[in-house]
């Protein structure tokens, strides 16, 4: 693939609000496969790192996700580029690319990997989820027994079980909310932190359907913002301020270029 073909492939996955350039460095790098320069909106790919197009496309989609993330933030990226919002954008692009046959789902090509994946899910994620949920049930009973004995449940957690109080509360919520162990203990902890029943059920369903945790977290955050109009407006205000600043900077650059012509 050449630079123009890569750009065309990226635009066929999802259109971009701001134009960008794809550049092949013609070099091999031992540090990174590619990078994105938000100020010049350039996707640079060290194309000599790749022997086949699918891996090159993976890197291109990764850097394109940075570009779309920057577009959503008014053309400006923070110093911490790999946020949950970025990963949600990236994973969404990969799903679209796989659906449209632009990028090949490499995880489905190996029967040995598929078999191992099922082992990990069944023996570790699901079983560990069940264990933490069952612990929540027993902790809830321990809470009632502590009250009956005139003891502090927090003291029992600190000095008898010697486990963090927040971990105990999360386990209890996992049991009370009857979360599905299929999603694994880490995702169950995230779900236990969602107070709204409908939003929690929607997030759990998305995880069970195969959405990435970052994509689900961003979707849950947006639902929470919809319920809080002030939070939504404050976020929109910040986005507009960034856009104005970015456009003002670009306007100054254009004015300077015009003066030089």
N, C-alpha and C positions, 0 to 999 in steps of 0.2 A: 504494500500500500504506500502511496505517496502522501504528501501533506494535504493536498486538496481532497483526496479520497477520505482521509481521516476526518477532516472538518465536515465533509458532507455526511459521513456516517454519524457523527455526533449530533448534527442538526436534525437528522432523521429520527434520532431517539427523542430529542426534545429541543424545541426552538429556544434561542437565547434572547433576552431583552436587549443586550448590548453585544455589538460585534466583537469578534476575537480573532486571533491569528494562531495557526498551528505551525510550529517550526521544528524541523528535524535538525538536531545539532550536528549529525554526522559523526558523533563521538560515542565512545563507550565509557560509562561511568561505573565505578565500583561503589558509589555512595547512594545515588538515586537513579531511578529510571526516567523520571521526568519532574518538572516543576511548573508552577503557575506564577506569573508576574502580574499582580492585580493592577498596578499603575499603567502598564502598557497593554494589559489584557492579552498576554502572550502565553500560549501553552507550548512549552518546550519539551521535546521528547528526545532522549538519547537513543536513537533508533538502532544503533549498533549493539545495544544490549539485548536485542531480540532476534530470534531465529525464525519466529512465525508470527503471523498477524494477530492471532487471538490474544496473546500476552501483550502485544503492543497496544491493542485496543483497550485492554483492561487499564493500562496506565493512562491512555488518552481519556477514557471515561472518568478516571479518578481526578485528573487535572481539570476536566470539564466541570466536574462537580464543584471544584473550588471556584471556577468562573461563575457558575449559576449561584453559588452561595454568595459571592461578592456582589452579583447583580441584585440579589434580594436585600443586600445591606447597603444599597446605594453605590456600589462599585468599590467599597472599602472592606478589607478583611482585617480582623483583629490579629494580634500577635499569636494567639492560639487558634490555628487554622482548623485542626481536626477536632471539632466540637461534635456533640450529638446531632446538631442540626446538619452539619456537613455529612456525617455518616448516613443520615436518613436520606439526604439528597443522592448520595453516591449509590446506596443500595437500591433506591428507586430507579435510578438510571440503568443499573445492571439488570434489574427485573425487566424493564422495558426492552433493553437491548437483546436479552435472551428470548423474550416473546416474539420479537420481530426478526430473529435469526441473524442479528448483526454480531452478537457475541455468543460464543458457545458455552453452555453450562458445563464446565469441566468436572464438577462434582458428580455428574451423572454418567461420566464416561468410564469410571472405574468400579467394577463390581466388588472388588476387595474393599474399597473405601466406603461404598454403600453398605456393605455388610458390617463393617466396623462402626459406622455411624449408628446403625440400629442397636448395636451392642452398647454403645455409649449412652444412647437415649434410654434404653430399657433398663440397663443395669445400674446406671449412675444418676442420670438426671431425674428419671421418674422415681426410682427408689429413694434417692436422697430427698426429693420433694415430699414423698410420702412420710419419710422419717421426721422431717422438720414439722410437717403438719400434725403428725401424731404427738410430737413433743409439745406442740401448742395446746393440744387437748389435755395432756397431763399437767402442763404448767397452769392451765386454767383451774384444774382440780386442786393443785397445790396452793393456788391463790385462795380458794375457798377454805381449805384446811388451815392455812395460816391465819385467816380471819377468825375461824372457829377456835384456834388455839391462843388467840390474843397476840399474835406475832405479826411483824411487818413483812409483807411479801418481798419488798425490795431488799430487806436484810437477808432473807432466805436466798435470794438470787446472788447477793454479793458474797455471803460468807459460807453458805452451804453448797449451792451448785457452782458458785464462782463463774457465772456467765454474765456478759453485759446485759444491762436492763433493756436496752433498745432491741437486742436480738431476741430476748424473751417476749417482748411486746409484739414484735413482728411475727414470731411463731404463733402466738395466740391469735393474732388477726388472720393469719393464713388458715387456721382452723375455723375461726368464727365465720369468715367469708367463704369457707368451703372452696378454696382455690384448687384448680386442677393441677395435680403434680406433674402432668405431662410437660408443662412449660419449664420445669426445673426450679430448684430452690432460689436461685438468684432472681429470676423473673418473678417468682412468687413474692419475694420481698418487695420488689418494685410495685407489684399489683396491690400488696397490702397497704401501701402508702397512698392509694387513691381512695378518697373518702366517698365520692359519688358512686352509688351502686351501678348505675347505667354506664358511666364512663369506665368503671373497673371491668365490667362484663365485656364492653366493647374492646378494651385493651387486651383482655385475656383471649378473646376470640381471634383477634388479629395475630397474636403470638401463635396460637394453635394452627392458624392458616399458613404460617411460615414467614410472617413479616419479621424483620430484624428488630431486636430490642430498641435500638436507637430510633428507628422509624416509629415504633409504637409509643415511645416516650414523647417524641415531638408531637404526635397526634394527640396524645393525652394532654400535653401542655396547651395545645391550641383549644381543646375543648374547655379546659379550665379558664382560658382567657376569654372565651365566648360567654362564660358565665359571669365574668367580672369585666364589665364594659370599661372601667377606668384603666385596668391593666392592659386591655386591648388598645385603647387610645394612646396610652403612654408609649407602648411599643411602636405603634404607627407613627407617633410624633418623632421618636428616635430614628426610625427608618427614613422619614421624610427629611429630617435634618441632615442625615448622612448623604442622601441623594442630592440635596441642594449643595452641600459642600463639595461633593464630587463633581457635579456639573459646573459649579463656579470655577473650580480648579481647571477643568477642561476648557471652559470659556476663556480663561486667562491665557492658556497655552495656545489656543486658536488665534486670539488677538495678537499675541507675540509673533506667531508664524505669519499672519497677514501683514504685520508691519515690516517683516523681513523680506517679503516678496516685492 
